[in-house]
Amino acid sequence: MALKEYCYINFESILIRNSWVNPLAQSHYYPDMVCNSFYGSVLSDSTCSQMRLDYPQCA
């Protein structure tokens, strides 16, 4: 792509935010997000169980 083909985007006002705002509270729900998602689990059952068991030690 030639340089002159780039399009102009006006970033006069933009908000980019990380949704990881409270790791202590959010990490409690991480196993549910990756193990019980609408799309299916991305981890094995044993890994999901271990994550739930390990949370109190990590938090």
N, C-alpha and C positions, 0 to 999 in steps of 0.2 A: 504494500500500500504506500503510495507516494504521500509525502508530508502534507501536501495541499488537499488530500482527500479526507483528512481528519475533520470531524465535526466539532463545533464549539458547544460546550455545555456550560451553562451559567451556574456556578456554584455560589451564588450570592448568599444563599441560605441552605445549609445542609447539616444534618445530624447523623453522625455515625456513632453507634454505641455498642458496647460489649454487654451482652445480657448476663454476664457472670458478675452480678452485683453483690451477692452475699454467699460466698463459697461454703461457709459453714452450714447455712440453711439449705442451700441448693444441692450440695453433695449428698445429702440424705436421700434425695429423690432420684439420683443418677441411676441406680440399679433398675428402678421402675421404668425410666425412660429408655434404657438400652435393652432391657429384658422383657418388657411388656408393651412394646410399642404396637401401634396399629399395623405396622409393616412386619411384625415378628421380631424375635430376639436376634441381636447381632452377636451375642455371646452364648456360651454353653450354659446349661442349667447349673452345673457345678460352680462355674465362675460367678454367676449371678448370686447363688447362695453364699458363696464366700465373700462377695462384696457386701452383702447385707450383714454378715457376721462381723466383718472387719470395720464397719462404719464407726461404732462406738470408740474403737481404739484410735481412729484417724481424726475424729471430730474433737 
